[in-house]
């Protein structure tokens, strides 16, 4: 049993040393990345799921506020979160 234990210990040591050598040779990221290229056109594209934003009168705030158009219809004030039936009073950002 003594020889078996010595052979097993040698095999475990060989596997351990081999894995350390492989781990040290493995390529690591250097942190250098290519610089981002500017977009072909200067207009920033809006994601497809982004809600439409506009400025309209909020009855709860009693002043014009930024609002988003909801998918089911209507609009919601971004400050007080109250649903409104707003119409646009200004240009879209």
C-alpha positions, 0 to 999 in steps of 0.5 A: 500500500505504501508504493501505491500511495507514493505513486498516487501522490506523484500523479496528483503532484504531476497533474497539479504542476501541469495545471499551474503551468497551463494556467500561467501560459493562458493568455490574459486580457491586457485591458487595451481595446480599440478606440470606438469609431464615431457613428456614420451619421451624427444623429443618435438613434433611439432604441426601439423600445424607448418611449416617446418623450415630449413636453405637455401640461400636467394637471397635477403639477399645473405646469408644462412637464416632460411626459412619455407616451404610453404604449396602450395610449395616453401619456404619463408625467415623468415627475408626478407619474400621473396619467394624463391625456396630454397633447404636445405643446413643444418640439420633440427632443 
